[in-house]
C-alpha cells in the first residue's frame, strides 16, 4: 500500500498542467534523479542497490530483492517492492500513479510498468491521469512486456514477452499479444 501524503492527494485523479501539485511532484523527481543516475552508473553490490532504492522509494527495501541494473524510474516515491522480487535489466517504472510489486514477483528485461497516462482531449493533454498498477504475488512479467495504467496482474499469472496489457489479468493465467489476451490457464497444485 502506498501511503505518502502526495499519493493520497493524487490517487486516481486527473492532474491538469497548472495544478500546484506539479511543484511537489517535480521536487521529488529532481531529488531522485541523482540517485537513479548513481544507481545506473556505478558498480554496486546488491546491498548498495537496495540502499539507493530505499532512498528513491522512501521505503526500506527488503534484502531479498535482486536487481540486474540498469533500472529506471521517472518518479520513484510511489514504487513498492515486496520480498523475494527479481527485477531484470532495463526495466522502467513510471510510478507517480503507484506501482506495487507483491512478494515473489519476477520482472523480465526491458519490461515497462506505467501508472500514468494523458488525456486524449488536446487542450488538456499535458495533464496526467493516474491509475495504480498492482502485480500480485508470484506473477511473472515477461521480457519487453508493457503493463498499462490501472492494471492488476493476478497471483501466479504470467505476462508473455512483448505483451501489452490493457486490462486486468486473472490469477493463474498466461496472457500474450497486443492487446494481451488469456492464452492458457495454469494448473496450481494446492
GUMAR-544839 format. One record per atom (N, C-alpha, C): atom name; x, y, z. Coordinates in nm, 4 decimals, decimal comma. Each point is the difference from the previous one (the first is absolute). Layout:
<site CA; <X; Y; Z>>
...
// end
This chain:
<site N; <0,0845; -0,1186; 0,0000>>
<site CA; <-0,0845; 0,1186; 0,0000>>
<site C; <0,0886; 0,1243; 0,0000>>
<site N; <-0,0422; 0,1004; -0,0738>>
<site CA; <0,0757; 0,1238; -0,0105>>
<site C; <-0,0686; 0,1036; 0,0883>>
<site N; <0,0748; 0,0545; 0,0942>>
<site CA; <-0,0615; 0,0878; 0,0993>>
<site C; <0,0680; 0,1352; 0,0126>>
<site N; <0,0567; 0,0531; -0,1088>>
<site CA; <0,0592; 0,1332; 0,0104>>
<site C; <-0,1115; 0,1045; -0,0047>>
<site N; <0,0270; 0,1171; 0,0550>>
<site CA; <-0,0988; 0,1088; -0,0046>>
<site C; <-0,0330; 0,0381; -0,1433>>
<site N; <0,1025; 0,0054; -0,0851>>
<site CA; <-0,0220; 0,0337; -0,1400>>
<site C; <-0,0894; -0,1036; -0,0672>>
<site N; <0,0272; -0,1278; 0,0237>>
<site CA; <-0,0801; -0,1050; -0,0640>>
<site C; <-0,1467; 0,0117; 0,0394>>
<site N; <-0,0261; 0,0311; 0,1251>>
<site CA; <-0,1383; 0,0153; 0,0452>>
<site C; <-0,0710; 0,1124; -0,0754>>
<site N; <0,0746; 0,1049; -0,0388>>
<site CA; <-0,0588; 0,1139; -0,0727>>
<site C; <-0,0231; -0,0314; -0,1471>>
<site N; <0,0822; -0,0885; -0,0600>>
<site CA; <-0,0053; -0,0190; -0,1448>>
<site C; <-0,0566; -0,1340; -0,0452>>
<site N; <-0,0201; -0,0944; 0,0904>>
<site CA; <-0,0444; -0,1343; -0,0360>>
<site C; <-0,1268; 0,0046; -0,0843>>
<site N; <0,0050; -0,0646; -0,1178>>
<site CA; <-0,1140; -0,0117; -0,0915>>
<site C; <-0,0533; 0,1357; -0,0470>>
<site N; <0,0875; 0,0997; -0,0078>>
<site CA; <-0,0422; 0,1351; -0,0356>>
<site C; <0,0522; 0,0419; -0,1373>>
<site N; <-0,0642; 0,1013; -0,0564>>
<site CA; <0,0505; 0,0727; -0,1154>>
<site C; <0,0677; 0,1243; 0,0561>>
<site N; <0,1263; 0,0176; -0,0325>>
<site CA; <0,0739; 0,1180; 0,0460>>
<site C; <0,0284; 0,0848; -0,1230>>
<site N; <-0,0533; 0,1209; -0,0014>>
<site CA; <0,0200; 0,0883; -0,1142>>
<site C; <0,1351; 0,0702; 0,0097>>
<site N; <0,0482; 0,0458; -0,1142>>
<site CA; <0,1347; 0,0567; -0,0128>>
<site C; <0,0287; 0,1142; 0,0973>>
<site N; <-0,1010; 0,0789; 0,0338>>
<site CA; <0,0224; 0,1153; 0,0886>>
<site C; <-0,0272; -0,0314; 0,1477>>
<site N; <-0,0219; -0,1260; 0,0328>>
<site CA; <-0,0281; -0,0392; 0,1381>>
<site C; <0,1232; 0,0241; 0,0874>>
<site N; <-0,0174; 0,0619; 0,1175>>
<site CA; <0,1132; 0,0242; 0,0896>>
<site C; <0,0699; -0,1286; 0,0467>>
<site N; <-0,0659; -0,1145; -0,0104>>
<site CA; <0,0626; -0,1264; 0,0374>>
<site C; <0,1221; -0,0321; -0,0862>>
<site N; <0,0044; 0,0555; -0,1226>>
<site CA; <0,1149; -0,0254; -0,0866>>
<site C; <0,1307; 0,0474; 0,0635>>
<site N; <-0,0049; 0,1057; 0,0787>>
<site CA; <0,1218; 0,0483; 0,0665>>
<site C; <0,0537; -0,1070; 0,0957>>
<site N; <-0,0883; -0,0600; 0,0784>>
<site CA; <0,0413; -0,1053; 0,0923>>
<site C; <0,0504; -0,1230; -0,0760>>
<site N; <-0,0669; -0,0346; -0,1085>>
<site CA; <0,0413; -0,1142; -0,0821>>
<site C; <0,1393; 0,0242; -0,0567>>
<site N; <0,0223; 0,1175; -0,0587>>
<site CA; <0,1297; 0,0309; -0,0604>>
<site C; <0,1121; 0,0066; 0,1029>>
<site N; <-0,0315; 0,0414; 0,1199>>
<site CA; <0,1004; 0,0028; 0,1070>>
<site C; <0,0495; -0,1420; 0,0302>>
<site N; <-0,0907; -0,0947; 0,0085>>
<site CA; <0,0381; -0,1401; 0,0264>>
<site C; <0,0762; -0,0577; -0,1196>>
<site N; <-0,0430; 0,0317; -0,1217>>
<site CA; <0,0704; -0,0454; -0,1200>>
<site C; <0,1447; 0,0490; 0,0031>>
<site N; <0,0193; 0,1274; 0,0288>>
<site CA; <0,1352; 0,0569; 0,0046>>
<site C; <0,0840; -0,0645; 0,1095>>
<site N; <-0,0592; -0,0232; 0,1146>>
<site CA; <0,0703; -0,0632; 0,1116>>
<site C; <0,0462; -0,1413; -0,0375>>
<site N; <-0,0837; -0,0738; -0,0699>>
<site CA; <0,0311; -0,1392; -0,0325>>
<site C; <0,0901; -0,0177; -0,1216>>
<site N; <0,0109; 0,1009; -0,0872>>
<site CA; <0,0829; -0,0121; -0,1200>>
<site C; <0,1432; -0,0402; 0,0341>>
<site N; <0,0551; 0,0607; 0,1032>>
<site CA; <0,1388; -0,0297; 0,0372>>
<site C; <0,0164; -0,1459; 0,0425>>
<site N; <-0,0983; -0,0537; 0,0721>>
<site CA; <0,0093; -0,1382; 0,0464>>
<site C; <-0,0160; -0,0982; -0,1151>>
<site N; <-0,0923; 0,0288; -0,0928>>
<site CA; <-0,0183; -0,0867; -0,1159>>
<site C; <0,1267; 0,0011; -0,0850>>
<site N; <0,0592; 0,1178; -0,0170>>
<site CA; <0,1245; 0,0114; -0,0766>>
<site C; <0,1115; -0,0812; 0,0654>>
<site N; <0,0189; 0,0183; 0,1293>>
<site CA; <0,1051; -0,0728; 0,0714>>
<site C; <-0,0256; -0,1508; -0,0038>>
<site N; <-0,1245; -0,0390; 0,0137>>
<site CA; <-0,0379; -0,1408; -0,0031>>
<site C; <0,0443; -0,0656; -0,1306>>
<site N; <-0,0096; 0,0735; -0,1097>>
<site CA; <0,0224; -0,0581; -0,1321>>
<site C; <0,1369; 0,0301; -0,0604>>
<site N; <0,0865; 0,0685; 0,0721>>
<site CA; <0,1304; 0,0363; -0,0581>>
<site C; <0,1181; -0,0483; 0,0826>>
<site N; <-0,0236; -0,0834; 0,0978>>
<site CA; <0,1071; -0,0505; 0,0849>>
<site C; <-0,0120; -0,1511; 0,0109>>
<site N; <0,1117; -0,0631; 0,0384>>
<site CA; <-0,0088; -0,1403; 0,0368>>
<site C; <-0,0473; -0,0031; 0,1445>>
<site N; <-0,1090; -0,0704; 0,0266>>
<site CA; <-0,0591; -0,0019; 0,1337>>
<site C; <-0,0299; -0,1432; 0,0431>>
<site N; <0,0144; -0,0251; 0,1282>>
<site CA; <-0,0452; -0,1265; 0,0562>>
<site C; <-0,1526; 0,0057; 0,0116>>
<site N; <-0,0618; -0,1161; 0,0205>>
<site CA; <-0,1457; -0,0013; 0,0181>>
<site C; <-0,0389; 0,0829; 0,1218>>
<site N; <0,0814; -0,0034; 0,1029>>
<site CA; <-0,0276; 0,0801; 0,1200>>
<site C; <0,0008; 0,1494; -0,0328>>
<site N; <0,0945; 0,0439; -0,0819>>
<site CA; <0,0053; 0,1414; -0,0404>>
<site C; <-0,1174; 0,0356; -0,0913>>
<site N; <-0,0368; -0,0923; -0,0889>>
<site CA; <-0,1167; 0,0226; -0,0857>>
<site C; <-0,1237; 0,0202; 0,0871>>
<site N; <-0,0174; -0,0867; 0,0989>>
<site CA; <-0,1162; 0,0102; 0,0885>>
<site C; <0,0013; 0,1308; 0,0777>>
<site N; <0,1179; 0,0475; 0,0404>>
<site CA; <0,0106; 0,1269; 0,0720>>
<site C; <-0,0462; 0,1162; -0,0891>>
<site N; <0,0428; 0,0006; -0,1260>>
<site CA; <-0,0464; 0,1051; -0,0918>>
<site C; <-0,1503; -0,0111; -0,0238>>
<site N; <-0,0490; -0,1221; -0,0181>>
<site CA; <-0,1443; -0,0164; -0,0206>>
<site C; <-0,0800; 0,0413; 0,1230>>
<site N; <0,0558; -0,0179; 0,1186>>
<site CA; <-0,0666; 0,0477; 0,1221>>
<site C; <-0,0108; 0,1522; -0,0018>>
<site N; <0,1065; 0,0685; -0,0452>>
<site CA; <-0,0048; 0,1464; -0,0102>>
<site C; <-0,1014; 0,0433; -0,1048>>
<site N; <0,0009; -0,0668; -0,1143>>
<site CA; <-0,0896; 0,0362; -0,1103>>
<site C; <-0,1464; -0,0201; 0,0383>>
<site N; <-0,0310; -0,1129; 0,0630>>
<site CA; <-0,1399; -0,0317; 0,0329>>
<site C; <-0,0458; 0,0610; 0,1318>>
<site N; <0,0958; 0,0373; 0,0858>>
<site CA; <-0,0355; 0,0502; 0,1329>>
<site C; <-0,0443; -0,1116; 0,0925>>
<site N; <0,0286; -0,1250; -0,0369>>
<site CA; <-0,0396; -0,1178; 0,0773>>
<site C; <0,1199; -0,0921; 0,0159>>
<site N; <0,0035; -0,0747; 0,1073>>
<site CA; <0,1050; -0,0992; 0,0188>>
<site C; <-0,0203; -0,1138; -0,1000>>
<site N; <0,1060; -0,0334; -0,0717>>
<site CA; <-0,0052; -0,1089; -0,0982>>
<site C; <0,0473; -0,1277; 0,0680>>
<site N; <-0,0760; -0,1083; -0,0186>>
<site CA; <0,0349; -0,1274; 0,0608>>
<site C; <0,1288; -0,0534; -0,0627>>
<site N; <0,0899; -0,0557; 0,0813>>
<site CA; <0,1272; -0,0503; -0,0543>>
<site C; <-0,0151; -0,1160; -0,0975>>
<site N; <-0,1171; -0,0603; -0,0092>>
<site CA; <-0,0214; -0,1110; -0,0937>>
<site C; <-0,0205; 0,0470; -0,1443>>
<site N; <-0,0132; 0,1316; -0,0219>>
<site CA; <-0,0162; 0,0524; -0,1359>>
<site C; <0,1263; -0,0272; -0,0808>>
<site N; <-0,0188; -0,0369; -0,1264>>
<site CA; <0,1117; -0,0184; -0,0918>>
<site C; <-0,0271; 0,0828; -0,1251>>
<site N; <0,0969; 0,0859; -0,0374>>
<site CA; <-0,0160; 0,0892; -0,1141>>
<site C; <0,1224; -0,0121; -0,0902>>
<site N; <-0,0243; -0,0143; -0,1307>>
<site CA; <0,1062; 0,0120; -0,0996>>
<site C; <-0,0111; 0,1397; -0,0598>>
<site N; <0,0992; 0,0827; 0,0219>>
<site CA; <-0,0016; 0,1374; -0,0493>>
<site C; <0,0222; 0,0024; -0,1512>>
<site N; <-0,0431; 0,1068; -0,0674>>
<site CA; <-0,0633; 0,1194; 0,0551>>
<site C; <-0,1492; -0,0200; 0,0263>>
<site N; <-0,0511; 0,0883; 0,0848>>
<site CA; <-0,1422; 0,0054; 0,0344>>
<site C; <-0,0397; 0,1474; -0,0071>>
<site N; <-0,1204; 0,0279; -0,0476>>
<site CA; <-0,0414; 0,1382; -0,0213>>
<site C; <-0,1324; 0,0302; 0,0692>>
<site N; <-0,0103; 0,1223; 0,0482>>
<site CA; <-0,1265; 0,0539; 0,0487>>
<site C; <-0,0003; 0,1490; -0,0300>>
<site N; <-0,1161; 0,0545; -0,0326>>
<site CA; <-0,0084; 0,1435; -0,0243>>
<site C; <-0,0510; 0,0745; 0,1233>>
<site N; <-0,0350; -0,0732; 0,1054>>
<site CA; <-0,0473; 0,0623; 0,1238>>
<site C; <0,0615; -0,0716; 0,1196>>
<site N; <-0,0371; -0,1244; 0,0231>>
<site CA; <0,0638; -0,0828; 0,1016>>
<site C; <-0,0703; -0,0112; 0,1328>>
<site N; <-0,0599; 0,1061; 0,0452>>
<site CA; <-0,0561; 0,0024; 0,1348>>
<site C; <-0,1248; -0,0850; 0,0158>>
<site N; <-0,0667; -0,0335; -0,1115>>
<site CA; <-0,1229; -0,0793; 0,0078>>
<site C; <0,0188; -0,1419; -0,0538>>
<site N; <0,1224; -0,0506; 0,0124>>
<site CA; <0,0328; -0,1374; -0,0356>>
<site C; <0,0155; -0,0796; 0,1284>>
<site N; <-0,0712; -0,1126; 0,0106>>
<site CA; <0,0087; -0,0882; 0,1166>>
<site C; <0,0424; -0,1379; -0,0471>>
<site N; <0,1011; -0,0555; 0,0666>>
<site CA; <0,0586; -0,1272; -0,0417>>
<site C; <-0,0035; -0,0969; 0,1168>>
<site N; <-0,0593; -0,1165; -0,0227>>
<site CA; <-0,0117; -0,1017; 0,1039>>
<site C; <0,1280; -0,0792; 0,0194>>
<site N; <-0,0139; -0,1155; 0,0638>>
<site CA; <0,1134; -0,0874; 0,0310>>
<site C; <0,0206; -0,1019; -0,1121>>
<site N; <0,1257; -0,0397; -0,0177>>
<site CA; <0,0379; -0,1022; -0,0985>>
<site C; <-0,0443; 0,0373; -0,1411>>
<site N; <0,0131; 0,1288; -0,0316>>
<site CA; <-0,0324; 0,0503; -0,1340>>
<site C; <0,1282; -0,0001; -0,0828>>
<site N; <-0,0126; -0,0338; -0,1283>>
<site CA; <0,1116; 0,0078; -0,0934>>
<site C; <-0,0367; 0,0961; -0,1116>>
<site N; <0,0860; 0,0992; -0,0239>>
<site CA; <-0,0195; 0,0989; -0,1060>>
<site C; <0,1207; -0,0085; -0,0926>>
<site N; <-0,0227; -0,0393; -0,1244>>
<site CA; <0,1091; -0,0126; -0,0949>>
<site C; <0,0355; 0,1372; -0,0591>>
<site N; <0,0983; 0,0047; -0,0862>>
<site CA; <0,0542; 0,1267; -0,0492>>
<site C; <-0,0962; 0,0738; -0,0920>>
<site N; <0,0175; 0,1313; -0,0036>>
<site CA; <-0,0719; 0,0912; -0,0903>>
<site C; <-0,1490; 0,0136; 0,0301>>
<site N; <-0,0433; -0,0272; 0,1224>>
<site CA; <-0,1416; 0,0137; 0,0355>>
<site C; <-0,0304; 0,1466; 0,0300>>
<site N; <-0,1148; 0,0483; -0,0488>>
<site CA; <-0,0436; 0,1380; 0,0214>>
<site C; <-0,1271; 0,0021; 0,0828>>
<site N; <0,0042; 0,0752; 0,1105>>
<site CA; <-0,1165; 0,0210; 0,0854>>
<site C; <-0,0428; 0,1458; -0,0117>>
<site N; <-0,1191; 0,0249; -0,0545>>
<site CA; <-0,0579; 0,1341; -0,0007>>
<site C; <-0,1040; -0,0030; 0,1110>>
<site N; <0,0421; 0,0407; 0,1204>>
<site CA; <-0,0725; -0,0366; 0,1219>>
<site C; <-0,0710; 0,1129; 0,0728>>
<site N; <-0,0127; 0,1176; -0,0573>>
<site CA; <-0,0692; 0,1086; 0,0700>>
<site C; <-0,1386; -0,0448; 0,0457>>
<site N; <-0,0708; -0,0750; -0,0827>>
<site CA; <-0,1334; -0,0490; 0,0347>>
<site C; <0,0002; -0,1224; 0,0902>>
<site N; <0,1189; -0,0528; 0,0308>>
<site CA; <0,0127; -0,1127; 0,0921>>
<site C; <0,0230; -0,1324; -0,0699>>
<site N; <0,1071; -0,0691; 0,0384>>
<site CA; <0,0284; -0,1352; -0,0481>>
<site C; <0,0378; -0,0840; 0,1207>>
<site N; <-0,0686; -0,1130; 0,0156>>
<site CA; <0,0280; -0,0917; 0,1102>>
<site C; <0,0378; -0,1359; -0,0569>>
<site N; <0,1174; -0,0483; 0,0414>>
<site CA; <0,0457; -0,1344; -0,0337>>
<site C; <-0,0089; -0,0814; 0,1276>>
<site N; <-0,0905; -0,0962; 0,0041>>
<site CA; <-0,0122; -0,0839; 0,1185>>
<site C; <0,1154; -0,0998; 0,0058>>
<site N; <0,0035; -0,0833; 0,1021>>
<site CA; <0,1083; -0,0962; 0,0209>>
<site C; <0,0111; -0,0995; -0,1161>>
<site N; <0,1238; -0,0413; -0,0278>>
<site CA; <0,0337; -0,1049; -0,0969>>
<site C; <-0,0330; 0,0362; -0,1443>>
<site N; <-0,0063; 0,1285; -0,0313>>
<site CA; <-0,0259; 0,0447; -0,1366>>
<site C; <0,1299; -0,0072; -0,0807>>
<site N; <-0,0113; -0,0370; -0,1276>>
<site CA; <0,1114; 0,0002; -0,0943>>
<site C; <-0,0310; 0,1011; -0,1101>>
<site N; <0,0970; 0,0864; -0,0306>>
<site CA; <-0,0169; 0,0982; -0,1076>>
<site C; <0,1121; -0,0222; -0,1006>>
<site N; <-0,0368; -0,0307; -0,1244>>
<site CA; <0,0982; -0,0281; -0,1047>>
<site C; <0,0653; 0,1254; -0,0542>>
<site N; <0,1116; -0,0183; -0,0727>>
<site CA; <0,0753; 0,1141; -0,0517>>
<site C; <-0,0840; 0,0850; -0,0956>>
<site N; <0,0161; 0,1309; 0,0137>>
<site CA; <-0,0663; 0,0937; -0,0897>>
<site C; <-0,1486; 0,0169; 0,0205>>
<site N; <-0,0545; -0,0541; 0,1076>>
<site CA; <-0,1427; 0,0189; 0,0271>>
<site C; <-0,0272; 0,1453; 0,0382>>
<site N; <-0,1227; 0,0440; -0,0255>>
<site CA; <-0,0418; 0,1361; 0,0335>>
<site C; <-0,1303; -0,0077; 0,0785>>
<site N; <0,0000; 0,0583; 0,1191>>
<site CA; <-0,1194; 0,0062; 0,0834>>
<site C; <-0,0371; 0,1462; 0,0143>>
<site N; <-0,1195; 0,0356; -0,0464>>
<site CA; <-0,0396; 0,1402; -0,0130>>
<site C; <-0,1265; 0,0278; 0,0794>>
<site N; <0,0052; 0,0982; 0,0886>>
<site CA; <-0,1182; 0,0380; 0,0785>>
<site C; <-0,0482; 0,1400; -0,0356>>
<site N; <0,0531; 0,0551; -0,1084>>
<site CA; <-0,0324; 0,1367; -0,0416>>
<site C; <-0,0441; -0,0013; -0,1457>>
<site N; <-0,1062; 0,0748; -0,0283>>
<site CA; <-0,0482; 0,0175; -0,1359>>
<site C; <-0,0297; 0,1487; -0,0200>>
<site N; <-0,0408; 0,0372; -0,1188>>
<site CA; <-0,0353; 0,1388; -0,0307>>
<site C; <-0,1398; 0,0034; -0,0600>>
<site N; <-0,0738; 0,1090; 0,0217>>
<site CA; <-0,1320; 0,0130; -0,0612>>
<site C; <0,0101; 0,0016; -0,1525>>
<site N; <-0,1028; -0,0481; -0,0670>>
<site CA; <-0,0022; 0,0043; -0,1459>>
<site C; <-0,0416; 0,1375; -0,0518>>
<site N; <-0,0673; 0,0798; 0,0814>>
<site CA; <-0,0466; 0,1333; -0,0380>>
<site C; <0,1210; 0,0924; -0,0172>>
<site N; <0,0279; 0,0500; -0,1223>>
<site CA; <0,1209; 0,0778; -0,0242>>
<site C; <0,0248; 0,1188; 0,0940>>
<site N; <-0,1019; 0,0807; 0,0370>>
<site CA; <0,0306; 0,1147; 0,0866>>
<site C; <0,0528; -0,0379; 0,1393>>
<site N; <-0,0295; -0,1212; 0,0458>>
<site CA; <0,0474; -0,0393; 0,1340>>
<site C; <0,0952; -0,1199; -0,0055>>
<site N; <0,0539; -0,0287; -0,1180>>
<site CA; <0,0818; -0,1201; -0,0188>>
<site C; <0,1242; -0,0034; 0,0877>>
<site N; <0,0529; 0,1123; 0,0427>>
<site CA; <0,1172; 0,0007; 0,0883>>
<site C; <-0,0354; -0,0334; 0,1445>>
<site N; <-0,1275; -0,0178; 0,0252>>
<site CA; <-0,0423; -0,0458; 0,1322>>
<site C; <0,0357; -0,1474; 0,0191>>
<site N; <-0,0206; -0,0483; 0,1206>>
<site CA; <0,0330; -0,1381; 0,0332>>
<site C; <-0,1229; -0,0727; 0,0530>>
<site N; <-0,0201; -0,1210; -0,0476>>
<site CA; <-0,1023; -0,0892; 0,0531>>
<site C; <0,0749; -0,1108; 0,0724>>
<site N; <-0,0261; -0,0155; 0,1282>>
<site CA; <0,0758; -0,0927; 0,0831>>
<site C; <-0,0857; -0,1191; 0,0418>>
<site N; <0,0526; -0,1202; -0,0262>>
<site CA; <-0,0676; -0,1231; 0,0412>>
<site C; <0,1065; -0,1005; 0,0404>>
<site N; <-0,0125; -0,0547; 0,1189>>
<site CA; <0,0996; -0,0919; 0,0551>>
<site C; <0,0084; -0,1309; -0,0774>>
<site N; <0,1197; -0,0572; 0,0045>>
<site CA; <0,0268; -0,1329; -0,0550>>
<site C; <0,0324; -0,0910; 0,1178>>
<site N; <-0,0591; -0,1193; -0,0006>>
<site CA; <0,0243; -0,0974; 0,1056>>
<site C; <0,0421; -0,1318; -0,0637>>
<site N; <0,1186; -0,0465; 0,0384>>
<site CA; <0,0488; -0,1296; -0,0453>>
<site C; <-0,0063; -0,0920; 0,1215>>
<site N; <-0,0914; -0,0953; -0,0048>>
<site CA; <-0,0274; -0,0861; 0,1158>>
<site C; <0,1085; -0,1068; 0,0180>>
<site N; <-0,0054; -0,0607; 0,1147>>
<site CA; <0,0977; -0,0996; 0,0440>>
<site C; <0,0280; -0,1056; -0,1075>>
<site N; <0,1288; -0,0248; -0,0206>>
<site CA; <0,0491; -0,1068; -0,0857>>
<site C; <-0,0322; 0,0194; -0,1479>>
<site N; <-0,0364; 0,1214; -0,0398>>
<site CA; <-0,0227; 0,0269; -0,1422>>
<site C; <0,1346; 0,0181; -0,0700>>
<site N; <-0,0011; -0,0235; -0,1303>>
<site CA; <0,1204; 0,0112; -0,0823>>
<site C; <-0,0329; 0,0881; -0,1192>>
<site N; <0,0716; 0,1111; -0,0108>>
<site CA; <-0,0154; 0,0925; -0,1122>>
<site C; <0,1146; -0,0289; -0,0967>>
<site N; <-0,0310; -0,0434; -0,1217>>
<site CA; <0,1011; -0,0410; -0,0962>>
<site C; <0,0780; 0,1160; -0,0594>>
<site N; <0,1083; -0,0346; -0,0663>>
<site CA; <0,0896; 0,0976; -0,0621>>
<site C; <-0,0747; 0,0893; -0,0977>>
<site N; <0,0210; 0,1294; 0,0120>>
<site CA; <-0,0574; 0,0957; -0,0927>>
<site C; <-0,1492; 0,0230; 0,0142>>
<site N; <-0,0641; -0,0605; 0,0993>>
<site CA; <-0,1442; 0,0195; 0,0189>>
<site C; <-0,0284; 0,1420; 0,0483>>
<site N; <-0,1182; 0,0492; -0,0324>>
<site CA; <-0,0444; 0,1315; 0,0442>>
<site C; <-0,1296; -0,0174; 0,0786>>
<site N; <-0,0002; 0,0521; 0,1226>>
<site CA; <-0,1182; -0,0040; 0,0862>>
<site C; <-0,0533; 0,1432; 0,0070>>
<site N; <-0,1220; 0,0214; -0,0455>>
<site CA; <-0,0568; 0,1352; -0,0075>>
<site C; <-0,0688; 0,0402; 0,1299>>
<site N; <-0,0275; 0,1314; 0,0167>>
<site CA; <-0,0592; 0,0511; 0,1243>>
<site C; <-0,1297; -0,0706; 0,0377>>
<site N; <-0,0147; -0,0240; 0,1304>>
<site CA; <-0,1222; -0,0563; 0,0550>>
<site C; <-0,0077; -0,1510; -0,0022>>
<site N; <0,1022; -0,0675; -0,0517>>
<site CA; <-0,0029; -0,1454; -0,0158>>
<site C; <0,0441; -0,0710; 0,1282>>
<site N; <-0,0692; -0,1085; 0,0318>>
<site CA; <0,0436; -0,0940; 0,1028>>
<site C; <0,0336; -0,1309; -0,0693>>
<site N; <0,1201; -0,0513; 0,0268>>
<site CA; <0,0401; -0,1311; -0,0505>>
<site C; <-0,0179; -0,0965; 0,1167>>
<site N; <-0,0853; -0,0984; -0,0178>>
<site CA; <-0,0393; -0,0898; 0,1077>>
<site C; <0,1104; -0,0925; 0,0490>>
<site N; <-0,0238; -0,0592; 0,1164>>
<site CA; <0,0945; -0,0917; 0,0626>>
<site C; <0,0330; -0,1158; -0,0939>>
<site N; <0,1282; -0,0326; -0,0084>>
<site CA; <0,0540; -0,1092; -0,0818>>
<site C; <-0,0143; 0,0209; -0,1500>>
<site N; <-0,0518; 0,1126; -0,0434>>
<site CA; <-0,0196; 0,0240; -0,1431>>
<site C; <0,1337; 0,0239; -0,0695>>
<site N; <0,0009; -0,0239; -0,1306>>
<site CA; <0,1166; 0,0254; -0,0833>>
<site C; <-0,0424; 0,0910; -0,1141>>
<site N; <0,0771; 0,1066; -0,0200>>
<site CA; <-0,0183; 0,0885; -0,1146>>
<site C; <0,1122; -0,0338; -0,0979>>
<site N; <-0,0352; -0,0479; -0,1183>>
<site CA; <0,0993; -0,0435; -0,0981>>
<site C; <0,0871; 0,1164; -0,0472>>
<site N; <0,1163; -0,0346; -0,0495>>
<site CA; <0,0929; 0,0992; -0,0539>>
<site C; <-0,0691; 0,0860; -0,1050>>
<site N; <0,0256; 0,1293; 0,0068>>
<site CA; <-0,0497; 0,1004; -0,0952>>
<site C; <-0,1510; 0,0199; 0,0005>>
<site N; <-0,0701; -0,0566; 0,0958>>
<site CA; <-0,1446; 0,0219; 0,0096>>
<site C; <-0,0270; 0,1440; 0,0444>>
<site N; <-0,1148; 0,0526; -0,0407>>
<site CA; <-0,0465; 0,1300; 0,0470>>
<site C; <-0,1287; -0,0245; 0,0772>>
<site N; <0,0075; 0,0229; 0,1309>>
<site CA; <-0,1117; -0,0337; 0,0881>>
<site C; <-0,0850; 0,1249; 0,0238>>
<site N; <-0,1227; -0,0036; -0,0488>>
<site CA; <-0,0900; 0,1142; 0,0082>>
<site C; <-0,1108; -0,0185; 0,1032>>
<site N; <-0,0215; -0,1270; 0,0447>>
<site CA; <-0,1018; -0,0288; 0,1019>>
<site C; <0,0548; -0,1002; 0,0999>>
<site N; <-0,0721; -0,0137; 0,1097>>
<site CA; <0,0434; -0,0912; 0,1062>>
<site C; <0,0242; -0,1412; -0,0531>>
<site N; <0,1009; -0,0639; 0,0578>>
<site CA; <0,0355; -0,1371; -0,0344>>
<site C; <-0,0480; -0,0901; 0,1139>>
<site N; <-0,0859; -0,0975; -0,0292>>
<site CA; <-0,0479; -0,0879; 0,1072>>
<site C; <0,1138; -0,0823; 0,0605>>
<site N; <-0,0153; -0,0375; 0,1250>>
<site CA; <0,0963; -0,0878; 0,0668>>
<site C; <0,0122; -0,1303; -0,0772>>
<site N; <0,1193; -0,0589; 0,0055>>
<site CA; <0,0251; -0,1326; -0,0560>>
<site C; <-0,0292; -0,0101; -0,1500>>
<site N; <0,0320; 0,1064; -0,0737>>
<site CA; <-0,0157; -0,0020; -0,1454>>
<site C; <0,1287; 0,0488; -0,0650>>
<site N; <0,0116; -0,0289; -0,1289>>
<site CA; <0,1067; 0,0547; -0,0835>>
<site C; <-0,0674; 0,0869; -0,1045>>
<site N; <0,0499; 0,1238; -0,0132>>
<site CA; <-0,0514; 0,0895; -0,1034>>
<site C; <0,1112; 0,0313; -0,0981>>
<site N; <-0,0380; 0,0233; -0,1259>>
<site CA; <0,0961; 0,0310; -0,1049>>
<site C; <-0,0664; 0,0911; -0,1018>>
<site N; <0,0827; 0,0709; -0,0755>>
<site CA; <-0,0481; 0,0804; -0,1117>>
<site C; <-0,0224; 0,1450; 0,0344>>
<site N; <-0,0486; 0,0726; -0,1033>>
<site CA; <-0,0294; 0,1418; 0,0122>>
<site C; <-0,1343; 0,0261; -0,0646>>
<site N; <-0,1035; 0,0313; 0,0754>>
<site CA; <-0,0018; -0,0004; 0,1465>>
<site C; <0,0046; -0,1437; 0,0530>>
<site N; <0,0521; -0,0148; 0,1197>>
<site CA; <0,0183; -0,1324; 0,0596>>
<site C; <-0,1344; -0,0677; 0,0234>>
<site N; <-0,0021; -0,1299; -0,0306>>
<site CA; <-0,1191; -0,0831; 0,0225>>
<site C; <0,0445; -0,1287; 0,0673>>
<site N; <-0,0904; -0,0610; 0,0756>>
<site CA; <0,0308; -0,1269; 0,0654>>
<site C; <0,0213; -0,1063; -0,1078>>
<site N; <0,1161; -0,0692; 0,0084>>
<site CA; <0,0304; -0,1061; -0,0953>>
<site C; <0,0071; -0,1368; 0,0691>>
<site N; <0,0081; 0,0026; 0,1329>>
<site CA; <0,0109; -0,1265; 0,0713>>
<site C; <-0,0331; 0,0219; 0,1474>>
<site N; <-0,0528; -0,1045; 0,0626>>
<site CA; <-0,0213; 0,0010; 0,1442>>
<site C; <0,1089; -0,0860; 0,0626>>
<site N; <0,0474; 0,0402; 0,1155>>
<site CA; <0,1067; -0,0694; 0,0714>>
<site C; <-0,0628; -0,0864; 0,1073>>
<site N; <0,0319; -0,1285; -0,0022>>
<site CA; <-0,0452; -0,0891; 0,1059>>
<site C; <0,0876; 0,0223; 0,1221>>
<site N; <-0,0621; 0,0380; 0,1093>>
<site CA; <0,0744; 0,0265; 0,1245>>
<site C; <-0,0310; -0,1124; 0,0978>>
<site N; <0,1060; -0,0675; 0,0444>>
<site CA; <-0,0176; -0,1068; 0,0981>>
<site C; <-0,0201; 0,0600; 0,1379>>
<site N; <-0,0958; -0,0530; 0,0726>>
<site CA; <-0,0307; 0,0526; 0,1335>>
<site C; <0,1069; -0,0354; 0,1003>>
// end
